[in-house]
Amino acid sequence: MSQIETYDAVVVGASFAGLAAAGQLSGAGRVLLVDREPIGAGQTSACGTLLAVLERLDAGDALEQVHPRVVLNVAGRRVGFDTTHRPFATFDYATLCQVLASQLGDVQVAVAPFGGIDPDGTLRLGARRVRAAVLIDASGWRRVLARALGAPPLDRAHTSTGVETGTAHAGCALEFWFRPPGRPDGVHWAFPAGDHVREGTASYLAHPHGLKRDLTRFTHVDELPAKAIHGGAFPSRLAEPVTDKVFLVGDAAGQCLPLTGEGIRPALVFGQEAGRQARAVLLGRQDLPTALARYRTAVTRTRPAYRTLEHMQSWALHLPPSVVAHAVRTSASPRLSPLLQAAYWQVANPDTLRAAPDTKATRTLSRVPCTSGPAAHRAEDATDLAACAASCDCPPGTHAPQTAGCCLAP
Ligand SMILES: Cc1cc2nc3c(=O)[nH]c(=O)nc-3n(C[C@H](O)[C@H](O)[C@H](O)COP(=O)(O)OP(=O)(O)OC[C@H]3O[C@@H](n4cnc5c(N)ncnc54)[C@H](O)[C@@H]3O)c2cc1C
C-alpha cells in the first residue's frame, strides 16, 4: 500500500473552476491540483465568454475572436444584440488552461483519477493516497469528491446536454438558433473562432435523442468522426455550494447559468471566490467552517438571479415561438438591452476576477480578429468593434445561413 501524503488543500478537477480556485492558493501552503487528464486536454465547451474575462486573467494569448454582436434566431426572426461595450470572445481552451496553469506558482499538479475516499478520510488519487484539511470539488457535474463524502448527485432533471464540433466555416457574430426545426427542446449555435467555427447543438433535456444526427444536419458535414465531436452535460439549476467539509465550484455546484448555458464565467468567478476563502484558512486567518459559510453566502446571494434565468428557460421552452420571438425582440431594444445585459453580467461579475498572485490584468483589445474568412477585418479599438458589429448585420439581398453567422449572397 502506498504511503499517505499530507497536503493543506486538494482541488479535484483542473478545468475552469479548479484552475481558478487553485490559482488563489498559490504560496499559501502545500496544495495539490489533480485531474484525470493532463491540463487543457479535455475540452467540452464552445469556449465563448466575455472578453473581460480573458483580460482580467491576463489571458490574451488564448483569444481567438472578439464578438461585439450576439444574434438570436427564433421563429424565423433574426434579432441582434449589440454587445460592443462588453463584447464576447472565443478562446482556445488548451491555451487558456496553460495560461492559468502558468499562474499556479508552487501548487503541485498531478494527473490521476479521483477514485474515492477511504473510511479514514484518505483520498484515492490513482495509486496515491492523500489527506488534506481543505477540499475543493471542481470535477464538473458529476461532483465526484462531494458525492464520495455523501452529497447527493445533481438533479438530472435540471441538466442539459450538448455536442459540438469545429468546421471550416467562417463567421462574424456569435449566433444562436433557438428551438430550430427538429430540435424543439433546444438550440443550435455557431461560434466563429478565428480560422474556424465551433458549431453545436444542445437540448435542455438531460437525455435527449438524436443530438449527433442533429449536429451532422446543422453543420452540413456528412461524416463527423466521433473524435471530432465533444460535449456532455451541463447543469441548469444552482445547487448547494458547500458540504460541511467541501467547497463545490463550477458545474459541480450547478453554477452554469440556466437558459444561456454559460458556465465558464461562473466557474472562474466562483472558483476564485472559493480559492480566496480557502487561502485565508491556509494562512490561519479564519477557520474552515467560517470559510465555507462565507463562500456559501457569496454564492447563494445570486440564487434569485439563477431562479429568474431558470424560469426564463422554462418559458422559452414552453411558450409559443412567436411569443418568445416577441420577448427576444423587446429585450434587444436599445433601451432595454444594456440594462438586461448589465443585470446578467452581475450574476458572476467578471470584474471580480484577478490573475493569480504576481500577475497583472492587462487590456488585450488591440489587433483582435473581428471577422474571419476572405473579408477578414482586424479591430484596433472599441470604435472598430462598433464597425465590426455593424458589419454583422446582413445587408439587404443577403441572408444568414444556418451554418455560421456570416452573410451570403442569394
Ligand atoms: C457542448 C457544450 C458547449 C458549451 N459551451 C459553453 C460556452 O461556449 N461558454 C460557456 O460559458 N459555457 C459553455 N458550456 C458550459 C461549460 O462547458 C461548463 O459550464 C464548464 O466547463 C464548467 O467548468 P468546470 O471547471 O466546473 O467543469 P468541467 O469543465 O466539466 O471540468 C471538470 C474537470 O474535472 C475533471 N474530472 C472529472 N472527474 C474526475 C475524476 N474522477 N478524477 C479527476 N478529475 C476528474 C475533468 O477531467 C475536468 O477537467 C458548454 C457546455 C457544453 C456541454
The ligand as an SDF file (V2000), in Angstrom:
LIG
                    3D

 53 58  0  0  0  0  0  0  0  0999 V2000
  -21.1990   21.3840  -25.8490 C   0  0  0  0  0  0  0  0  0  0  0  0
  -21.0250   22.4140  -24.7500 C   0  0  0  0  0  0  0  0  0  0  0  0
  -20.7080   23.7170  -25.0850 C   0  0  0  0  0  0  0  0  0  0  0  0
  -20.5500   24.6770  -24.0730 C   0  0  0  0  0  0  0  0  0  0  0  0
  -20.2000   25.9390  -24.4350 N   0  0  0  0  0  0  0  0  0  0  0  0
  -20.0080   26.8820  -23.4880 C   0  0  0  0  0  0  0  0  0  0  0  0
  -19.5710   28.1920  -23.8570 C   0  0  0  0  0  0  0  0  0  0  0  0
  -19.2950   28.4790  -25.0210 O   0  0  0  0  0  0  0  0  0  0  0  0
  -19.4280   29.1130  -22.8840 N   0  0  0  0  0  0  0  0  0  0  0  0
  -19.6690   28.8150  -21.5640 C   0  0  0  0  0  0  0  0  0  0  0  0
  -19.5250   29.7160  -20.7200 O   0  0  0  0  0  0  0  0  0  0  0  0
  -20.0530   27.5750  -21.1840 N   0  0  0  0  0  0  0  0  0  0  0  0
  -20.2100   26.5970  -22.1090 C   0  0  0  0  0  0  0  0  0  0  0  0
  -20.5740   25.3320  -21.7290 N   0  0  0  0  0  0  0  0  0  0  0  0
  -20.6770   25.0200  -20.2900 C   0  0  0  0  0  0  0  0  0  0  0  0
  -19.2510   24.8530  -19.7220 C   0  0  0  0  0  0  0  0  0  0  0  0
  -18.5300   23.9550  -20.5280 O   0  0  0  0  0  0  0  0  0  0  0  0
  -19.2200   24.3490  -18.2820 C   0  0  0  0  0  0  0  0  0  0  0  0
  -20.1500   25.0680  -17.5040 O   0  0  0  0  0  0  0  0  0  0  0  0
  -17.8150   24.4910  -17.7200 C   0  0  0  0  0  0  0  0  0  0  0  0
  -16.9260   23.6610  -18.4250 O   0  0  0  0  0  0  0  0  0  0  0  0
  -17.7600   24.1650  -16.2350 C   0  0  0  0  0  0  0  0  0  0  0  0
  -16.4220   24.2020  -15.8090 O   0  0  0  0  0  0  0  0  0  0  0  0
  -15.9290   23.3020  -14.5870 P   0  0  0  0  0  0  0  0  0  0  0  0
  -14.4860   23.6040  -14.4020 O   0  0  0  0  0  0  0  0  0  0  0  0
  -16.8390   23.4630  -13.4400 O   0  0  0  0  0  0  0  0  0  0  0  0
  -16.1430   21.7820  -15.0490 O   0  0  0  0  0  0  0  0  0  0  0  0
  -15.5170   20.9830  -16.2670 P   0  0  0  0  0  0  0  0  0  0  0  0
  -15.0920   21.9070  -17.3320 O   0  0  0  0  0  0  0  0  0  0  0  0
  -16.5010   19.9110  -16.5750 O   0  0  0  0  0  0  0  0  0  0  0  0
  -14.2070   20.3310  -15.6570 O   0  0  0  0  0  0  0  0  0  0  0  0
  -14.2390   19.2560  -14.7440 C   0  0  0  0  0  0  0  0  0  0  0  0
  -12.8280   18.6970  -14.6390 C   0  0  0  0  0  0  0  0  0  0  0  0
  -12.8340   17.6350  -13.6700 O   0  0  0  0  0  0  0  0  0  0  0  0
  -12.1110   16.5330  -14.1570 C   0  0  0  0  0  0  0  0  0  0  0  0
  -12.6350   15.3070  -13.5530 N   0  0  0  0  0  0  0  0  0  0  0  0
  -13.8740   14.7950  -13.6460 C   0  0  0  0  0  0  0  0  0  0  0  0
  -13.9500   13.6250  -12.9860 N   0  0  0  0  0  0  0  0  0  0  0  0
  -12.7200   13.4060  -12.4390 C   0  0  0  0  0  0  0  0  0  0  0  0
  -12.1590   12.3730  -11.6440 C   0  0  0  0  0  0  0  0  0  0  0  0
  -12.8740   11.2940  -11.2700 N   0  0  0  0  0  0  0  0  0  0  0  0
  -10.8710   12.4690  -11.2720 N   0  0  0  0  0  0  0  0  0  0  0  0
  -10.1140   13.5290  -11.6400 C   0  0  0  0  0  0  0  0  0  0  0  0
  -10.5880   14.5460  -12.4080 N   0  0  0  0  0  0  0  0  0  0  0  0
  -11.8760   14.4890  -12.7870 C   0  0  0  0  0  0  0  0  0  0  0  0
  -12.3740   16.5670  -15.6780 C   0  0  0  0  0  0  0  0  0  0  0  0
  -11.3560   15.8830  -16.3760 O   0  0  0  0  0  0  0  0  0  0  0  0
  -12.3680   18.0810  -15.9660 C   0  0  0  0  0  0  0  0  0  0  0  0
  -11.0720   18.5520  -16.2830 O   0  0  0  0  0  0  0  0  0  0  0  0
  -20.7410   24.3290  -22.7030 C   0  0  0  0  0  0  0  0  0  0  0  0
  -21.0510   23.0130  -22.3660 C   0  0  0  0  0  0  0  0  0  0  0  0
  -21.1880   22.0470  -23.3800 C   0  0  0  0  0  0  0  0  0  0  0  0
  -21.5100   20.6390  -22.9960 C   0  0  0  0  0  0  0  0  0  0  0  0
  1  2  1  0
  2  3  1  0
  2 52  2  0
  3  4  2  0
  4  5  1  0
  4 50  1  0
  5  6  2  0
  6  7  1  0
  6 13  1  0
  7  8  2  0
  7  9  1  0
  9 10  1  0
 10 11  2  0
 10 12  1  0
 12 13  2  0
 13 14  1  0
 14 15  1  0
 14 50  1  0
 15 16  1  0
 16 17  1  0
 16 18  1  0
 18 19  1  0
 18 20  1  0
 20 21  1  0
 20 22  1  0
 22 23  1  0
 23 24  1  0
 24 25  2  0
 24 26  1  0
 24 27  1  0
 27 28  1  0
 28 29  2  0
 28 30  1  0
 28 31  1  0
 31 32  1  0
 32 33  1  0
 33 34  1  0
 33 48  1  0
 34 35  1  0
 35 36  1  0
 35 46  1  0
 36 37  1  0
 36 45  1  0
 37 38  2  0
 38 39  1  0
 39 40  1  0
 39 45  2  0
 40 41  1  0
 40 42  2  0
 42 43  1  0
 43 44  2  0
 44 45  1  0
 46 47  1  0
 46 48  1  0
 48 49  1  0
 50 51  2  0
 51 52  1  0
 52 53  1  0
M  END
$$$$
